[in-house]
Amino acid sequence: MKKTGPGFRAAARLATAATALTLTLTGCTGLETTAPSSVRARALAGAPAQFGTVDCRRARCIALTFDAGPSENSPRLLDILKREGVPATFFLLGKRHIDTYPELVRRMADEGHETASHTWDHRILTELKPDEIREELKRPTEEIARLTGRTPTLMRPPQGRTNDTVHEICRELGLAEVLWSVTAKDYTTDDPALIRQRVLDQSSRDCIILLHDLYPGTVPAVPGIIKALKERGYVFVTVPQLLAPGKAEPGRVYR
């Protein structure tokens, strides 16, 4: 496969940045995170529950998420998700992505997916000054809001790297941080079968799956992932639906 175009150039850049990434989130040792089941339990202790389309207390819910799009591969991915009736959460990158494919951002929102932020330029937030962090987070949020009419409430920090300063700025901007519990490390392989197997080996109830649609092996793996997980009895939901009737709180970290 010939690898050209802005999507593949960005993929190469992100692959370099991702080489230090592991499931345990290098640089996040000791990070306090909140599980989806805990969010639901706290909400049930309060006001009458509003579950939306799925009650994840009873259903075996699972969230499919994609980072660093939209890309030239996103139309095919959206076609697959539409055909399978699967909602996803997209953590969108600003530079060379949102600004290159605005029509795909609109399509994601129009087709019922959750659109969220993955920063503007994929800079590691823990290495930046507060004003730089603020700019990395505000720009994609404002662009997504302009394109979709809905202001994002979720973000995912590049490489999962976060700290107290990032939490505080996210709280200020009305953003909750969402990490993941399953990764296919699809930046290390173009083999759809391997990506599929890595996801299936790690998946369990309430897990948040991390994929990247800009890598060439990922989108071809998605139909098999969906089919196998549906056969295991899982129901696909967006991250907000996974937390319902609770809601993600700005400044907190979820995984």
BELZIBEL-V303503 format. One record per backbone hydrogen bond with DSSP energy under -0.5 kcal/mol. NH is the residue of the N-H (numbers start at 0). CO is the residue of the C=O. Records with the same first field share a line. If there is no record, write none. Layout:
NH=CO + CO
This chain:
3=1
7=3
8=4
9=5
10=6
11=7
12=8
13=9
14=10
15=11
16=12
17=13
18=14 + 15
19=16
20=17
24=21
27=24
30=27
32=30
33=252
37=34
38=34
39=35
40=36
41=37
42=38
43=39
44=40 + 41
45=42
53=50
55=53
57=54
58=54
59=232
60=58
61=234
62=206
63=61 + 236
64=62 + 208
65=88
66=210
67=90
68=90
73=70
76=72
77=73
78=74
79=75
80=76
81=77
82=78
83=79
84=80 + 81
85=80
86=84
88=63
89=113
90=65 + 88
91=89 + 115
92=68
93=118
94=119
96=93
97=92 + 93
98=93
99=96
100=96
103=100
104=100
105=101
106=102
107=103
108=104
109=105
110=106
111=108
112=107
113=87
114=112
115=89 + 113
116=153
117=91 + 118
119=135
124=122
126=123
127=124
131=128
132=128
133=129
134=130
135=131
136=132
137=133
138=134
139=135
140=136
141=137
142=138
143=139
144=140
145=141
146=142
147=143
148=144
154=175
155=116
159=156
160=157
161=159
166=162
167=163
168=164
169=165
170=166
171=167
172=168
173=169 + 170
174=169
175=152
176=251
177=154
178=176 + 253
180=207
181=207
183=209
187=184
191=189
194=190
195=191
196=192
197=193
198=194
199=195
200=196
201=197 + 198
202=198
205=60
206=203
208=62 + 206
209=181
210=64 + 208
214=211
217=214
218=214
220=216 + 217
221=217 + 218
222=218
224=220
225=221
226=222
227=223
228=224
229=225
230=226
231=227
232=229
233=228
234=59
236=61
241=237
242=238
243=239
245=242
250=174
251=248
253=176
254=33
